[in-house]
Amino acid sequence: MATRFALLIVPADAAEERADFSDSFTPADPSAPALSVGELSTQRGDGVFESIGVVDGHPQETEAHVQRLAHSARLCELPEPNLEQWRQAVAVAAAECPPGEAVIKLILSRGVEHGPTPTAWATVTPAGDFAAARTQGVRVVTLDRGYDIGAAERAPWLLLGAKTLSYAVNMAALREAHRRGADDAIFLSSDGFVLEAPTASLILRIGDRFVTPAPSGGILHGTTQLSVYEHLAGLGLTAEYARIPAADLIAADAAWLVSSVRLAAPIREIDGRPLAVDAPFTAALNAYLLSPRD
C-alpha cells in the first residue's frame, strides 16, 4: 500500500509545555525525497518507531503507543520525546486517514550523523487486507532466536525490549517461515522458552486461562496484547503472564498472534501440527479490537 500522507516533526524538548505544537509539523509529499543521505535511521536503523492502527479515522490506543515510543527512546538513549507533541502529531495524521483501516507510523531517529538534533516524522498508509488471517488463521513455525531467556537482563545493550528500526532479523525470520511453508514465526529462547512473533505478541488459552510470555524475557510489551488482557479481565476471564516452556505451545487449547494492524490472528498450525481455531471467540475478539479504543 502506498503512503498517503507524511508529516515532518521538529522534536520539542520533553519539558516544553504548550497547548499547540502545530508550528513544529510540516506536511510533506510522501513520494518526494525528505531525508538526508547521512540519516542514521536508514544507515544503521538507529531509531525507534510505533505503528498505530486506525479504524475509520480513530487511532487506536494512542497513549499506549506514545508511551511505548518514549520507553524505546529511553532504552536507546535518544532524546526524550515530548508526549503531547506526539499526541498532536497522531491527531494530525489521523485526520488524513482514509475510511476503513489504516496505519499511522511514528518514527524517531537519532538524526544525521554528528547532527545536533534527532529526526522525526509520521506517515499514513492504508492497512492491508487481513480478513483471511483473522478468520482462517495462520500457520507458524518456531525459530531459535539465538539467546537464552536471561539475555535481556545480562546484556541491556541488545535493546531487546525496545521497538527499534533495526528489523532485519525480524524480516529474515518471516522469510524463513515462508520458506518452511508457514505464514509467520514464533521465536524461542535458546533454552527452550516461548518469546514472541517477529511482529506480534502471542496469547495462549490453556484450559480456562489465557497466558502470554512475561515481558521480562526481552519481549516487546505489546499494546494490543495489553488491550486484549483488559478486555478479558472485563469478561471475568483469567489472563496471566508466565515463563512458557516451548512444549506448552502444542498443549494449548487455542492460540493467537495479536498486533496493532493485523489484530487477532488465530494460529491453526504450529510446526506442522494442527491447532484448534475458536472461530466465534476470535470473531468477538476482533470485533472488540475494531471498536474505538483510547
matplotlib code that plots the C-alpha trace (Angstrom):
import matplotlib.pyplot as plt

x = [0.0, 1.3, 1.9, -0.9, 0.4, 3.7, 4.3, 7.8, 8.2, 10.7, 11.1, 10.4, 12.1, 10.3, 9.8, 8.2, 4.6, 2.2, -1.2, -0.4, 2.6, 1.3, 4.2, 6.5, 4.7, 5.3, 3.2, 5.4, 4.9, 5.3, 6.7, 9.3, 12.8, 12.8, 15.8, 19.5, 21.9, 23.5, 20.3, 21.1, 17.7, 18.5, 22.2, 22.1, 18.5, 19.3, 15.9, 12.6, 9.1, 5.4, 2.6, -0.8, -3.9, -6.6, -10.3, -12.5, -10.2, -9.9, -6.3, -6.4, -4.6, -2.7, -1.5, -0.1, 1.8, 3.2, 4.3, 6.0, 7.8, 9.2, 10.2, 12.0, 13.7, 15.0, 16.4, 18.2, 19.4, 17.6, 16.3, 13.1, 10.1, 7.6, 4.5, 2.0, 3.7, 3.5, -0.2, -0.9, 1.1, -1.1, -4.2, -3.0, -2.1, -5.5, -7.3, -5.6, -6.5, -8.8, -12.1, -11.8, -8.5, -5.2, -1.8, -0.1, 3.6, 5.7, 9.4, 12.1, 15.6, 19.0, 19.1, 22.1, 25.5, 27.2, 24.0, 22.6, 19.0, 17.0, 14.8, 11.1, 8.2, 4.8, 3.2, -0.3, -0.8, -4.0, -3.9, -3.7, -6.5, -6.2, -9.6, -8.2, -5.7, -8.4, -10.9, -9.0, -5.9, -2.2, 0.4, 3.5, 6.9, 9.1, 12.6, 15.5, 16.2, 19.8, 19.9, 18.6, 15.8, 18.1, 20.0, 18.0, 18.9, 22.6, 23.0, 20.7, 22.7, 20.9, 17.8, 15.6, 12.7, 12.8, 10.8, 13.8, 14.1, 16.6, 14.1, 16.4, 16.3, 12.5, 12.1, 14.7, 12.6, 9.5, 11.3, 12.4, 8.9, 7.7, 10.5, 9.1, 5.6, 4.2, 2.8, 4.6, 7.1, 7.3, 10.7, 12.0, 14.9, 17.9, 17.0, 13.5, 11.1, 8.5, 9.1, 7.1, 6.5, 8.6, 5.8, 3.2, 2.6, 1.4, -1.5, -2.3, -5.5, -4.8, -7.9, -9.9, -7.0, -5.1, -1.4, 1.3, 5.1, 6.3, 7.9, 10.9, 12.5, 13.5, 10.0, 8.4, 5.3, 2.5, -0.1, -2.7, -1.9, -2.4, -5.7, -6.8, -5.9, -8.0, -10.9, -10.5, -10.5, -13.7, -15.3, -14.2, -11.6, -8.2, -5.3, -1.7, 1.9, 4.3, 7.5, 6.2, 8.1, 8.1, 6.3, 3.2, 2.7, 1.3, -0.5, -2.6, -6.3, -6.0, -3.6, -3.5, -0.9, -2.1, -0.8, -2.0, -2.8, -3.5, -5.3, -6.1, -5.0, -5.7, -3.0, -4.1, -0.8, 2.4, 5.4, 3.1, 0.8, -2.8, -4.2, -7.9, -9.3, -12.1, -13.8, -16.6, -14.3, -11.8, -14.6, -15.7, -12.1, -11.6, -14.9, -13.6, -10.3, -12.0, -14.1, -12.9, -10.2, -8.2]
y = [0.0, 3.4, 6.0, 8.7, 11.3, 12.3, 14.7, 16.0, 16.8, 19.0, 17.3, 19.5, 19.4, 16.9, 19.5, 22.1, 22.7, 24.4, 23.7, 23.8, 22.2, 22.7, 25.0, 22.0, 20.0, 20.2, 18.1, 16.6, 14.9, 11.2, 10.4, 13.2, 13.0, 14.1, 12.6, 13.4, 10.7, 11.0, 9.9, 7.3, 5.6, 4.5, 3.9, 2.0, 1.5, 3.8, 4.9, 3.7, 3.6, 2.7, 1.5, 2.7, 1.0, 3.4, 2.5, 5.0, 7.9, 6.8, 6.0, 3.1, 3.3, 6.5, 6.9, 3.4, 3.8, 7.2, 6.0, 2.9, 5.2, 7.1, 3.8, 2.7, 6.1, 5.8, 2.3, 3.6, 6.8, 9.0, 12.4, 12.0, 12.7, 15.4, 13.2, 16.0, 16.9, 13.3, 13.0, 16.1, 14.6, 11.5, 13.6, 15.5, 12.2, 10.6, 13.4, 12.3, 8.6, 7.1, 5.4, 1.9, 0.6, 2.5, 2.7, 5.7, 5.1, 7.3, 7.4, 8.9, 8.7, 9.8, 12.0, 12.9, 11.6, 14.2, 16.3, 18.3, 17.1, 13.9, 13.4, 12.6, 12.0, 10.3, 8.6, 7.4, 4.2, 2.2, -1.1, -4.4, -6.9, -9.2, -10.8, -14.3, -14.2, -13.1, -15.7, -18.7, -18.4, -18.6, -21.3, -20.7, -22.3, -22.0, -20.4, -20.2, -16.6, -17.4, -16.3, -17.6, -16.2, -14.2, -12.4, -9.1, -8.6, -9.6, -7.5, -4.5, -3.1, -5.6, -3.4, -6.5, -4.6, -1.6, -1.2, -0.2, 0.4, -2.5, -5.0, -7.0, -10.1, -9.9, -9.8, -12.6, -14.7, -14.1, -15.1, -18.3, -19.0, -18.6, -21.0, -23.6, -23.2, -21.1, -17.6, -16.5, -17.5, -17.7, -17.1, -19.4, -18.7, -21.0, -22.6, -23.6, -20.8, -19.1, -15.4, -13.6, -13.4, -11.1, -8.5, -9.7, -10.8, -14.4, -15.3, -18.9, -20.4, -23.3, -24.7, -21.7, -19.3, -17.1, -16.7, -14.7, -14.8, -12.5, -9.3, -9.6, -12.1, -9.4, -9.3, -6.1, -5.5, -5.4, -2.6, -4.9, -7.7, -5.3, -4.2, -7.8, -8.6, -5.6, -7.0, -10.5, -9.2, -7.3, -10.6, -12.1, -14.4, -15.1, -13.6, -14.2, -13.6, -16.6, -18.1, -20.6, -23.7, -24.5, -27.7, -25.8, -24.4, -27.7, -28.3, -25.1, -25.3, -22.2, -19.5, -16.1, -13.7, -10.2, -6.9, -3.3, -3.7, -7.4, -7.6, -11.1, -13.9, -17.4, -19.9, -23.0, -24.9, -24.9, -26.7, -28.7, -29.8, -28.6, -26.4, -25.8, -22.4, -21.0, -19.0, -17.5, -16.2, -14.9, -13.0, -11.5, -10.6, -8.8, -7.0, -5.6, -4.7, -2.9, -0.8, 2.7, 2.3, 5.1]
z = [0.0, -0.9, 1.8, 1.5, 3.9, 5.6, 8.4, 9.3, 13.0, 14.7, 18.1, 21.0, 24.3, 26.6, 29.3, 27.0, 27.9, 25.4, 24.1, 20.4, 18.6, 15.1, 14.2, 14.6, 12.0, 8.2, 5.8, 3.2, -0.2, 0.7, -2.8, -2.6, -1.1, 2.6, 4.4, 4.3, 3.0, 6.4, 8.2, 10.8, 10.6, 7.1, 7.5, 10.8, 11.8, 14.7, 15.9, 17.2, 15.8, 16.5, 14.3, 15.3, 13.8, 12.7, 12.2, 10.4, 11.4, 15.0, 16.1, 18.5, 21.9, 21.1, 24.6, 24.9, 21.7, 22.6, 26.0, 24.4, 21.9, 24.9, 26.6, 23.5, 23.2, 26.8, 26.1, 23.0, 24.8, 22.4, 23.5, 25.5, 23.3, 24.2, 24.7, 24.0, 20.7, 19.6, 20.6, 18.5, 15.6, 15.8, 15.7, 12.6, 10.8, 11.8, 10.0, 6.8, 7.1, 4.5, 5.6, 6.9, 8.3, 8.1, 9.8, 11.4, 11.8, 14.2, 13.7, 15.9, 14.6, 16.1, 13.0, 10.8, 11.9, 14.1, 13.8, 16.8, 16.8, 16.1, 13.1, 13.4, 11.2, 10.9, 7.9, 7.0, 4.9, 4.2, 6.0, 4.1, 3.9, 6.9, 6.6, 5.8, 8.7, 11.1, 10.1, 8.7, 10.9, 10.3, 10.2, 12.2, 12.8, 15.8, 15.3, 17.7, 18.5, 19.5, 23.1, 26.4, 28.4, 30.7, 27.9, 28.2, 31.8, 31.3, 28.1, 28.1, 25.1, 22.9, 23.2, 23.3, 24.9, 22.5, 19.3, 17.1, 13.4, 13.2, 11.8, 9.5, 11.8, 12.1, 8.4, 7.9, 10.4, 8.3, 5.1, 6.8, 7.9, 4.3, 3.1, 5.5, 4.2, 7.1, 7.4, 10.5, 13.2, 16.9, 18.5, 21.2, 23.5, 23.1, 26.5, 25.3, 26.3, 24.2, 23.3, 20.7, 16.9, 14.7, 14.5, 17.0, 20.6, 21.4, 23.6, 24.5, 26.0, 28.3, 29.9, 31.2, 31.5, 29.0, 29.2, 27.4, 27.8, 30.6, 29.1, 31.4, 28.9, 26.4, 24.9, 23.5, 25.6, 23.0, 23.2, 21.5, 24.0, 26.9, 25.4, 24.9, 28.5, 29.7, 27.6, 29.0, 32.6, 31.8, 30.8, 34.1, 32.5, 33.8, 31.9, 33.2, 32.4, 32.7, 31.6, 29.0, 28.0, 24.3, 24.9, 26.1, 22.6, 21.4, 24.7, 24.2, 23.5, 21.2, 20.4, 18.7, 17.3, 18.2, 16.8, 16.2, 12.5, 11.8, 15.2, 16.4, 14.0, 15.4, 15.0, 13.2, 12.8, 14.8, 13.2, 11.0, 13.9, 13.7, 16.5, 17.0, 16.0, 18.1, 15.4, 17.4, 20.2, 17.6, 15.8, 19.1, 19.9, 16.6, 16.9, 20.2, 18.6, 15.7, 18.2, 19.1, 21.9, 23.5]

ax = plt.figure().add_subplot(projection="3d")
ax.plot(x, y, z, "-o")
ax.set_aspect("equal")
plt.show()
